[in-house]
Amino acid sequence: MTVMETTSTDSCAAPPRPDRRPQGQDSYTISEVVAFTGLTAHTLRWYERIGLMPHIDRSHTGQRRYSNRDLDWLDLVGKLRLTGMPVADMVRYAELVREGDHTFGERFELLETTRRDVLARIAELQDTLAVLDRKINFYADAGRLYERQAYTEQKTEQAG
């Protein structure tokens, strides 16, 4: 059973992707998941070891078999990584999902804290972008002024 199969009320971030197999035929090997996600096989196995992706189904030969729900979960984990959420918090979130609906409040707090951190980072990046824009405008104006001066000097030399 996968993380997402332990609760029916928690959905992942992205809508279903059209390039996925139909429900019931969605058995992916680790190499296919690597191709879908861009993650390495090592990372997928590590996620499983630390509890971020527990209960991955196995084939009769012991090979991992991922489902569309597992891919959806990995999409969410990727988004959480982009937020800068610490791995320990992502693992805690996965544990809370597995524990059931009575953990909605704690999940809400964890995601709300991450959201506040993301908004603070966005504000910081917007300030940084404003500084870069000012510098770019300065150099664009300075470059145009330099070109005009060089053109004027060249015309003066040609006339003289």
C-alpha positions as CSV (number, residue, x, y, z in Angstrom):
1,M,0.0,0.0,0.0
2,T,1.4,3.4,-0.9
3,V,1.4,6.7,1.1
4,M,-1.5,8.0,-0.9
5,E,-3.6,4.9,-0.6
6,T,-3.6,5.1,3.2
7,T,-6.0,8.0,3.0
8,S,-8.6,8.8,0.4
9,T,-9.1,12.5,1.4
10,D,-5.6,13.9,0.8
11,S,-4.9,14.7,-2.8
12,C,-1.7,15.7,-4.4
13,A,-0.8,19.0,-5.9
14,A,-1.1,18.4,-9.6
15,P,-3.9,17.1,-11.8
16,P,-3.5,13.7,-13.4
17,R,-1.1,13.8,-16.3
18,P,-2.2,12.5,-19.7
19,D,1.0,10.6,-20.3
20,R,0.2,8.2,-17.5
21,R,-1.2,4.7,-17.8
22,P,-4.9,4.1,-17.0
23,Q,-5.8,3.2,-13.4
24,G,-5.4,-0.5,-12.9
25,Q,-2.7,-0.7,-15.6
26,D,-0.4,1.7,-13.8
27,S,2.6,-0.4,-12.8
28,Y,5.9,1.4,-13.4
29,T,9.4,0.1,-12.9
30,I,12.0,2.2,-11.0
31,S,13.6,3.1,-14.4
32,E,10.3,4.4,-15.7
33,V,9.8,6.5,-12.6
34,V,13.3,7.8,-13.0
35,A,12.3,8.9,-16.6
36,F,9.0,10.4,-15.5
37,T,10.4,12.4,-12.5
38,G,14.0,13.1,-13.2
39,L,14.9,11.7,-9.8
40,T,17.6,9.0,-9.6
41,A,17.0,5.5,-8.6
42,H,19.2,6.1,-5.6
43,T,16.9,9.0,-4.5
44,L,13.8,6.9,-4.9
45,R,15.3,4.1,-2.8
46,W,16.4,6.7,-0.2
47,Y,12.9,8.1,-0.1
48,E,11.6,4.7,0.6
49,R,14.3,4.0,3.3
50,I,13.5,7.3,5.2
51,G,9.7,6.8,5.2
52,L,8.9,9.4,2.5
53,M,7.8,6.7,0.1
54,P,7.0,3.6,2.2
55,H,5.0,0.7,1.1
56,I,6.0,0.6,-2.6
57,D,4.4,-2.5,-4.1
58,R,6.8,-5.2,-5.4
59,S,6.5,-7.6,-8.2
60,H,6.8,-11.4,-7.6
61,T,10.5,-11.0,-8.3
62,G,10.9,-8.2,-5.7
63,Q,11.2,-5.3,-8.2
64,R,9.5,-2.1,-7.1
65,R,6.3,-1.3,-8.9
66,Y,5.1,2.3,-8.7
67,S,1.5,3.4,-9.4
68,N,0.0,6.7,-10.7
69,R,-0.7,7.6,-7.1
70,D,3.0,7.1,-6.2
71,L,3.9,9.4,-9.2
72,D,1.4,12.0,-7.9
73,W,3.0,11.7,-4.4
74,L,6.5,12.2,-5.9
75,D,5.1,15.3,-7.7
76,L,4.0,16.7,-4.4
77,V,7.3,15.8,-2.8
78,G,9.1,17.6,-5.6
79,K,7.0,20.7,-5.0
80,L,7.7,20.5,-1.2
81,R,11.4,20.3,-2.0
82,L,11.2,23.4,-4.2
83,T,9.7,25.3,-1.2
84,G,12.8,24.5,0.8
85,M,10.9,22.3,3.2
86,P,13.4,20.3,5.2
87,V,13.4,16.5,4.5
88,A,12.5,15.8,8.1
89,D,9.3,17.9,7.7
90,M,8.5,16.1,4.5
91,V,8.8,12.8,6.2
92,R,6.7,14.1,9.1
93,Y,4.0,15.2,6.6
94,A,4.1,11.7,5.0
95,E,3.7,10.1,8.5
96,L,0.7,12.4,9.2
97,V,-0.9,11.4,5.9
98,R,-0.5,7.7,6.8
99,E,-1.9,8.3,10.3
100,G,-5.2,9.5,8.9
101,D,-7.7,12.3,8.8
102,H,-7.4,13.2,12.5
103,T,-4.0,14.8,11.6
104,F,-5.5,17.4,9.3
105,G,-4.8,20.2,11.8
106,E,-1.1,19.3,12.1
107,R,-0.8,18.9,8.3
108,F,-2.4,22.3,7.9
109,E,0.1,23.9,10.3
110,L,3.1,22.3,8.7
111,L,2.0,23.4,5.2
112,E,1.0,26.9,6.5
113,T,4.4,27.4,8.0
114,T,6.0,26.3,4.8
115,R,3.8,28.7,2.9
116,R,4.8,31.6,5.1
117,D,8.5,30.7,4.5
118,V,7.9,30.6,0.7
119,L,6.2,34.0,0.8
120,A,9.1,35.5,2.7
121,R,11.6,34.0,0.2
122,I,9.5,35.4,-2.7
123,A,9.6,38.9,-1.1
124,E,13.3,38.6,-0.6
125,L,13.7,37.5,-4.3
126,Q,11.5,40.4,-5.5
127,D,13.8,42.8,-3.6
128,T,16.8,41.2,-5.2
129,L,15.1,41.4,-8.6
130,A,14.5,45.1,-8.1
131,V,18.2,45.6,-7.4
132,L,19.1,43.7,-10.5
133,D,16.6,45.7,-12.6
134,R,18.1,48.9,-11.3
135,K,21.6,47.8,-12.2
136,I,20.6,46.5,-15.6
137,N,18.9,49.8,-16.4
138,F,21.9,51.7,-15.2
139,Y,24.2,49.7,-17.5
140,A,21.8,50.0,-20.4
141,D,21.6,53.8,-20.0
142,A,25.4,54.0,-19.5
143,G,26.0,51.9,-22.6
144,R,23.7,54.1,-24.8
145,L,25.4,57.2,-23.4
146,Y,28.9,55.7,-24.1
147,E,27.8,54.8,-27.7
148,R,26.5,58.3,-28.3
149,Q,29.7,59.8,-27.0
150,A,31.8,57.5,-29.1
151,Y,29.7,58.3,-32.2
152,T,30.0,62.1,-31.5
153,E,33.8,61.8,-31.0
154,Q,34.1,59.8,-34.2
155,K,32.1,62.4,-36.2
156,T,34.2,65.2,-34.7
157,E,37.5,63.5,-35.7
158,Q,36.2,62.9,-39.2
159,A,35.2,66.6,-39.5
160,G,38.5,67.9,-38.2
